[in-house]
Every structure is written in structure tokens, then in C-alpha cells.
């Protein structure tokens, strides 16, 4: 399967009160770099950033990723998805992976990709609760390219609900995203440093 991982990293991190959640240290390195490394174990990676000269780009130095600027990043997640899909080139599928989910491991990404039949939408889940990442077949790239607003890919998921295959991931890997300093403090207090067994390592 020709798969590309689209790592969404163009958000404003506005709830961090001056910090940047994607540059928070996890397992000894910035979260964005860690997530890119995990994604690269599966497939080529496209990373969306607000601009090519954004400070986050330093976290990606030396990695074989394609960086795509998103001038309309303020619109919301859909702008990142549109920009990333436009940069895909030939591919049979794209895995959309938010960069702020430190518990998702390379093994989790492989589990979501395994068994893809060319038509399914495969989606990470925690129990009965759907989460991330989400793998879309190439047939749906045009619909992803028409998304707007801050709903992400929800309209496409709703329109093709019968094709969604949930993939159970350990613990809360599919759900844990950290948006505020309090989220980060609580996660670390629970042992979430990206390396503890059953967490993000």
C-alpha cells in the first residue's frame, strides 16, 4: 500500500497561554519531533505548519519529512487537511494524525494501517469511543480537499459512516490530546512522559 502520514501541526496552540504544546518535551525531545519519528516508522510524512519559517520547523531539522505551510491555518483543522492532501501526490491512502497526541505510538499507527483493503476508513478507538489517527482511501481525497472550518474531517466521516472500521488501541492512546498547561501537568503527574509502559513510548 502506498500510504502517506499527514501530521497536523499548524494549530495556534492558543490554550497554552504563550507556550507551544508541540514543543513540549516528551521522552527527551519536542513532541512534534517525536510524533514525526513515530510516523516515519510507518510511511513518508507530510507535516503542516503555519508557515515555513515557524519556530516548530526547528524541531524537525534533519528528518526526511515534507513541510507544507498553511497560510489559512487560522480557519481551523480543515485548512491543514486541504493543504496536506494537495501535497500528497500519488498515494493509495492518507493517515491523518494530529501532532498533539503523545500516547499514540508507532505500533498504534501500524495497527490502524494493517488490514486496509483500499476502501475502508480505519480509525483508532478507545473502547467504543472513536479517536485518532484516521486512515482514508484515495477515493475520498477530493472530499477531504473540500473541507472547511474547524470540524476537521468529521463531515467526510459522517458521510461514509458505514465504511468506518474502528481499531481498538491500548488505554486512551486514541483520545489523549493535551491542549493546556493543566492538561500537561496532569498527564505528567500520571506518569505520562512518553516512555512509561502503556503511555506514549
ROTISE-159671 format. One line per 3 residues: number of its first residue (from 1); for each residue x, y negated, z negated of C-alpha. Coordinates in Angstrom, 2 decimals. Layout:
# residues N
NUM = X,Y,Z | ...
//
This chain:
# residues 201
1 = 0.00,0.00,0.00 | 1.21,-3.48,0.91 | 0.45,-5.39,-2.29
4 = 1.37,-8.89,-3.46 | 1.00,-10.17,-7.02 | -0.32,-13.71,-7.27
7 = 0.90,-15.13,-10.58 | -1.23,-18.13,-11.50 | 0.89,-20.76,-13.25
10 = -0.46,-24.11,-12.06 | -2.68,-24.93,-15.03 | -2.13,-28.07,-17.10
13 = -1.70,-26.31,-20.45 | -3.85,-29.16,-21.76 | -4.87,-27.48,-25.01
16 = -1.26,-27.13,-26.17 | -1.15,-30.77,-27.31 | 2.05,-31.64,-25.46
19 = 3.54,-28.16,-25.31 | 3.56,-25.74,-22.40 | 2.20,-22.28,-23.11
22 = 4.00,-20.81,-20.10 | 7.36,-21.89,-21.51 | 6.70,-20.43,-24.97
25 = 9.37,-17.85,-25.85 | 8.25,-14.23,-25.69 | 10.72,-11.37,-26.06
28 = 13.54,-13.93,-25.88 | 12.56,-15.72,-22.67 | 9.92,-18.11,-21.37
31 = 6.56,-16.41,-20.93 | 6.39,-17.36,-17.25 | 9.71,-15.68,-16.51
34 = 8.71,-12.58,-18.46 | 5.44,-12.25,-16.56 | 7.23,-12.73,-13.23
37 = 9.71,-10.00,-14.13 | 6.92,-7.62,-15.06 | 5.07,-8.38,-11.83
40 = 8.22,-7.86,-9.76 | 8.39,-4.27,-11.02 | 5.21,-3.65,-9.04
43 = 5.36,-5.79,-5.89 | 6.51,-9.06,-4.29 | 5.36,-12.05,-6.30
46 = 3.92,-15.46,-5.38 | 3.89,-17.99,-8.21 | 1.66,-21.05,-8.06
49 = 2.95,-24.20,-9.78 | 1.51,-27.73,-9.96 | 4.48,-28.97,-7.89
52 = 7.76,-27.59,-6.56 | 9.74,-29.76,-8.98 | 7.65,-28.87,-12.04
55 = 9.70,-28.03,-15.17 | 8.29,-24.49,-15.12 | 10.30,-23.75,-12.00
58 = 13.48,-23.61,-14.09 | 12.04,-20.58,-15.86 | 12.00,-18.76,-12.51
61 = 15.60,-19.51,-11.49 | 17.33,-16.53,-9.93 | 14.16,-14.50,-9.47
64 = 13.10,-13.35,-5.97 | 9.66,-14.97,-6.12 | 7.88,-17.28,-3.70
67 = 6.84,-20.55,-5.35 | 3.75,-22.26,-3.92 | 2.81,-25.80,-5.00
70 = -0.84,-26.56,-5.77 | -1.44,-30.31,-5.28 | -5.10,-29.81,-6.24
73 = -4.28,-27.92,-9.45 | -6.43,-30.30,-11.48 | -9.51,-28.80,-9.82
76 = -9.03,-25.55,-11.69 | -8.05,-21.96,-11.06 | -9.71,-21.75,-7.64
79 = -7.18,-24.18,-6.19 | -4.34,-21.87,-7.28 | -6.08,-18.86,-5.79
82 = -6.67,-20.65,-2.48 | -3.04,-21.78,-2.26 | -1.72,-18.35,-3.16
85 = -3.94,-16.48,-0.73 | -2.93,-18.87,2.05 | 0.71,-17.88,1.42
88 = 0.14,-14.12,1.36 | 0.92,-13.17,4.93 | 0.21,-9.54,5.89
91 = -0.94,-7.62,2.83 | -3.49,-4.94,2.07 | -4.29,-6.28,-1.38
94 = -3.56,-9.07,-3.83 | -3.38,-8.71,-7.58 | -4.39,-11.94,-9.32
97 = -2.54,-12.26,-12.60 | -2.86,-15.26,-14.95 | 0.57,-16.09,-16.34
100 = -0.67,-16.78,-19.89 | -1.40,-13.16,-20.84 | 1.70,-11.92,-22.68
103 = 0.35,-8.50,-23.62 | -0.01,-7.34,-20.00 | 2.92,-5.04,-19.26
106 = 4.42,-3.77,-16.03 | 2.81,-0.42,-16.86 | -0.58,-2.09,-17.13
109 = -0.14,-3.63,-13.69 | 0.82,-0.27,-12.22 | -2.22,1.33,-13.84
112 = -4.57,-1.19,-12.24 | -2.96,-0.69,-8.83 | -2.95,3.11,-9.00
115 = -5.67,4.83,-7.01 | -6.57,1.79,-4.92 | -8.48,3.03,-1.87
118 = -8.39,-0.09,0.30 | -11.90,-1.24,-0.58 | -12.15,-1.28,-4.36
121 = -11.82,-4.27,-6.62 | -9.83,-2.89,-9.54 | -9.99,-4.84,-12.79
124 = -8.23,-4.47,-16.11 | -10.57,-3.98,-19.05 | -10.56,-3.65,-22.82
127 = -13.25,-1.14,-23.64 | -16.41,-2.38,-21.94 | -15.10,-5.94,-21.62
130 = -13.63,-6.87,-18.21 | -10.43,-8.87,-18.10 | -7.22,-9.13,-16.08
133 = -5.46,-8.51,-13.79 | -7.80,-8.12,-10.82 | -6.85,-6.41,-7.57
136 = -8.70,-7.50,-4.41 | -8.57,-5.82,-0.99 | -7.56,-7.84,2.07
139 = -11.15,-7.74,3.33 | -12.02,-10.26,0.61 | -9.17,-12.71,1.23
142 = -11.44,-15.04,3.26 | -13.87,-15.26,0.34 | -11.03,-15.95,-2.09
145 = -9.86,-18.70,0.26 | -13.22,-20.46,-0.05 | -13.37,-20.59,-3.85
148 = -13.79,-23.92,-5.61 | -13.90,-25.28,-9.14 | -12.69,-23.67,-12.36
151 = -14.54,-20.35,-12.17 | -11.59,-18.51,-10.74 | -12.68,-15.51,-8.68
154 = -15.95,-14.93,-10.55 | -18.18,-15.69,-7.54 | -16.40,-13.00,-5.50
157 = -16.61,-10.54,-8.37 | -20.34,-11.19,-8.74 | -20.97,-10.85,-5.02
160 = -19.23,-7.46,-4.91 | -20.05,-6.13,-8.36 | -20.77,-2.64,-7.01
163 = -17.18,-2.34,-5.81 | -15.55,-3.30,-9.12 | -13.70,-0.43,-10.79
166 = -12.78,-1.16,-14.42 | -9.38,0.13,-15.50 | -9.00,0.62,-19.25
169 = -5.81,-0.91,-20.62 | -4.41,-0.49,-24.14 | -5.65,-2.62,-27.01
172 = -6.54,-6.14,-25.93 | -3.91,-6.34,-23.17 | -6.54,-7.23,-20.57
175 = -8.01,-10.04,-22.68 | -5.32,-11.76,-24.74 | -4.59,-15.22,-23.42
178 = -3.05,-17.90,-25.59 | -4.18,-21.47,-24.95 | -3.49,-23.41,-28.17
181 = -0.70,-23.68,-30.75 | -3.05,-21.95,-33.19 | -3.53,-19.04,-30.77
184 = 0.23,-18.63,-30.52 | 0.75,-18.82,-34.27 | -1.95,-16.25,-34.95
187 = -0.62,-13.90,-32.26 | 2.90,-14.07,-33.61 | 1.68,-13.58,-37.16
190 = 0.09,-10.33,-35.99 | 3.40,-9.15,-34.55 | 2.88,-10.36,-31.01
193 = 6.38,-11.21,-29.84 | 6.24,-9.37,-26.54 | 8.36,-6.47,-27.72
196 = 6.44,-4.76,-30.51 | 4.90,-1.39,-29.57 | 1.33,-1.80,-28.38
199 = 1.73,-5.53,-27.85 | 3.32,-7.14,-24.84 | 6.53,-5.14,-24.45
//
